[in-house]
Amino acid sequence: MADKSSDSSAELTNFVQGLLQQMSARFQVMSDNIVHKIDDMGTKIDNLEATIAELLEQAGQEQQQPVAGGKEHS
């Protein structure tokens, strides 16, 4: 009877180890996906900041130039 118990115990141990390995692999994939999405978001934010800086620079230049057809005060 002790032989059956040790076989059952070994099977349970193998099952739990397999389950833990599967969970670990799934968490690693999820973690990798999250890191990838964060990197993508960071790139998009950097691009957005650059675009905003360009727009602000253009707006500043437009304010300094007189409007075409407008009257200049002397």
Kinemage of the C-alpha trace (Angstrom):
@kinemage 1
@onewidth
@group {chain A} dominant
@subgroup {mainchain}
@vectorlist {calphas} color= white
{ca met a 1} P 0.000 0.000 0.000
{ca ala a 2} L 2.915 2.365 0.679
{ca asp a 3} L 3.948 1.940 -2.948
{ca lys a 4} L 0.615 3.315 -4.178
{ca ser a 5} L 0.863 6.252 -1.799
{ca ser a 6} L 4.328 7.185 -3.026
{ca asp a 7} L 3.200 6.834 -6.679
{ca ser a 8} L 0.208 9.061 -5.945
{ca ser a 9} L 2.407 11.535 -4.146
{ca ala a 10} L 4.899 11.590 -7.039
{ca glu a 11} L 2.088 12.114 -9.557
{ca leu a 12} L 0.693 14.986 -7.501
{ca thr a 13} L 4.150 16.540 -7.218
{ca asn a 14} L 4.679 16.242 -10.985
{ca phe a 15} L 1.243 17.703 -11.672
{ca val a 16} L 1.838 20.675 -9.358
{ca gln a 17} L 5.304 21.284 -10.838
{ca gly a 18} L 3.867 21.217 -14.357
{ca leu a 19} L 1.092 23.576 -13.353
{ca leu a 20} L 3.582 25.981 -11.763
{ca gln a 21} L 5.762 25.889 -14.882
{ca gln a 22} L 2.748 26.680 -17.084
{ca met a 23} L 1.733 29.547 -14.818
{ca ser a 24} L 5.282 30.866 -14.783
{ca ala a 25} L 5.457 30.763 -18.593
{ca arg a 26} L 2.113 32.557 -18.902
{ca phe a 27} L 3.154 35.247 -16.431
{ca gln a 28} L 6.410 35.732 -18.343
{ca val a 29} L 4.504 36.199 -21.618
{ca met a 30} L 2.118 38.650 -19.939
{ca ser a 31} L 5.033 40.524 -18.385
{ca asp a 32} L 6.822 40.749 -21.728
{ca asn a 33} L 3.637 42.057 -23.385
{ca ile a 34} L 3.178 44.692 -20.687
{ca val a 35} L 6.787 45.859 -20.987
{ca his a 36} L 6.433 46.022 -24.786
{ca lys a 37} L 3.244 48.082 -24.520
{ca ile a 38} L 4.866 50.439 -21.999
{ca asp a 39} L 7.820 50.909 -24.371
{ca asp a 40} L 5.415 51.654 -27.244
{ca met a 41} L 3.532 54.124 -25.077
{ca gly a 42} L 6.793 55.813 -24.124
{ca thr a 43} L 7.723 56.188 -27.790
{ca lys a 44} L 4.306 57.647 -28.589
{ca ile a 45} L 4.598 60.104 -25.690
{ca asp a 46} L 8.053 61.171 -26.896
{ca asn a 47} L 6.664 61.744 -30.404
{ca leu a 48} L 3.722 63.687 -28.988
{ca glu a 49} L 6.036 65.886 -26.917
{ca ala a 50} L 8.189 66.585 -29.990
{ca thr a 51} L 5.115 67.480 -32.047
{ca ile a 52} L 3.807 69.801 -29.315
{ca ala a 53} L 7.215 71.496 -29.074
{ca glu a 54} L 7.236 72.017 -32.862
{ca leu a 55} L 3.717 73.439 -32.792
{ca leu a 56} L 4.587 75.798 -29.948
{ca glu a 57} L 7.677 76.914 -31.827
{ca gln a 58} L 5.647 77.540 -34.982
{ca ala a 59} L 2.996 79.430 -33.010
{ca gly a 60} L 5.701 81.611 -31.454
{ca gln a 61} L 7.161 82.402 -34.864
{ca glu a 62} L 3.745 83.262 -36.278
{ca gln a 63} L 3.056 85.694 -33.433
{ca gln a 64} L 6.318 87.532 -34.129
{ca gln a 65} L 5.580 87.994 -37.838
{ca pro a 66} L 3.087 90.677 -38.914
{ca val a 67} L -0.120 89.363 -40.392
{ca ala a 68} L -0.145 89.671 -44.197
{ca gly a 69} L -2.431 92.489 -45.316
{ca gly a 70} L -2.653 93.876 -41.813
{ca lys a 71} L -1.827 97.462 -40.866
{ca glu a 72} L 1.405 98.110 -39.049
{ca his a 73} L 1.384 100.785 -36.384
{ca ser a 74} L 4.272 103.282 -36.542
